């Protein structure tokens, strides 16, 4: 992952990726690349080929955050929005300007901020 980035399983089908010194646009681009890569990978169980996708919520830490829990909560909100908007998309958290759900059909939802990127299939 480079630059001391860390990924960990957070429970069930939920993963958390910490991206230090990564701006919102770069974190979203990384999440988008990950989403596209997962979508194209073959996943076979026995003789059955399955389509696997991920929904990813992205959020940044804020100066007023006492710890990472607030950023993780924002990433989780963005994740649920991504899943609610049709899954297999990236959504950035932005408390100030959340676009309508119908604004995205391309796999990327703008909801500004990034750093922990959280993902669930």
C-alpha positions in Angstrom: 0.0 0.0 0.0 2.9 2.4 0.5 3.3 5.5 2.6 2.6 3.6 5.9 -1.0 2.9 4.8 -2.7 0.2 6.8 -5.6 -2.1 6.1 -7.5 -4.2 8.7 -10.6 -6.2 9.0 -13.0 -4.4 11.2 -15.5 -7.2 11.6 -17.7 -9.3 9.4 -17.4 -8.0 5.9 -16.1 -4.6 6.9 -12.6 -3.3 6.3 -10.8 -0.1 7.3 -7.9 1.5 5.4 -5.9 4.3 7.0 -4.3 6.6 4.4 -1.9 9.0 6.2 -1.0 12.2 4.4 -3.5 11.6 1.7 -5.9 14.3 0.5 -9.6 13.8 -0.2 -9.2 13.5 -4.0 -6.3 11.0 -3.8 -8.1 8.9 -1.2 -11.2 8.8 -3.4 -9.2 7.9 -6.5 -7.5 5.1 -4.6 -10.9 3.8 -3.4 -12.2 4.1 -7.0 -9.3 2.0 -8.3 -9.9 -0.6 -5.6 -13.6 -0.8 -6.4 -12.9 -1.2 -10.2 -10.2 -3.9 -9.5 -12.5 -5.9 -7.3 -15.3 -5.7 -9.9 -13.1 -7.1 -12.6 -11.5 -10.0 -10.6 -12.9 -13.4 -11.3 -14.4 -15.1 -8.2 -15.1 -18.7 -8.6 -16.7 -21.1 -6.1 -16.6 -24.7 -7.5 -17.9 -24.4 -11.0 -19.9 -21.2 -10.4 -18.5 -17.8 -11.3 -19.8 -15.0 -9.0 -19.8 -11.2 -9.5 -18.2 -9.5 -6.5 -18.4 -5.8 -5.9 -17.6 -3.4 -3.0 -19.1 -0.2 -1.7 -16.7 2.2 -0.1 -17.2 5.1 2.2 -14.4 7.7 2.5 -13.9 10.4 5.1 -11.1 12.6 6.5 -10.0 13.3 10.0 -10.9 16.8 11.3 -8.9 19.0 13.6 -11.7 18.8 16.2 -11.7 14.9 16.3 -10.5 13.6 19.6 -9.6 10.2 17.9 -10.3 8.2 14.8 -13.8 7.2 15.9 -15.4 10.4 14.5 -13.8 9.9 11.1 -14.7 6.2 11.1 -18.3 7.2 11.8 -18.3 9.6 8.9 -16.8 6.9 6.6 -19.5 4.6 7.8 -22.2 7.2 6.9 -20.7 7.5 3.4 -20.6 3.8 3.1 -24.3 3.4 3.9 -25.0 6.1 1.3 -23.0 4.3 -1.3 -24.9 1.1 -0.6 -28.2 2.9 -0.5 -27.5 4.5 -3.9 -27.1 1.1 -5.6 -23.9 -0.4 -4.3 -20.6 -0.9 -6.1 -19.7 2.8 -5.7 -17.5 5.1 -3.7 -19.0 7.8 -1.6 -17.1 10.7 0.1 -18.5 12.2 3.3 -19.3 15.9 3.2 -21.5 17.2 6.0 -22.0 20.5 4.1 -23.1 19.3 0.6 -24.5 15.9 0.2 -25.8 15.6 -3.4 -29.1 13.9 -4.1 -29.0 10.1 -4.4 -30.1 10.3 -8.1 -27.0 12.4 -9.0 -24.8 9.3 -9.3 -25.0 6.2 -11.5 -21.3 5.9 -12.5 -20.0 4.3 -9.4 -18.7 7.4 -7.6 -20.6 9.5 -5.2 -19.1 12.9 -4.1 -19.5 13.3 -0.4 -16.2 15.2 0.3 -13.5 14.3 2.9 -11.2 11.3 3.1 -8.7 9.2 5.0 -10.1 6.2 6.6 -11.8 4.4 3.7 -14.1 1.8 4.9 -15.5 -0.9 2.7 -18.2 -3.6 2.8 -19.2 -5.9 0.0 
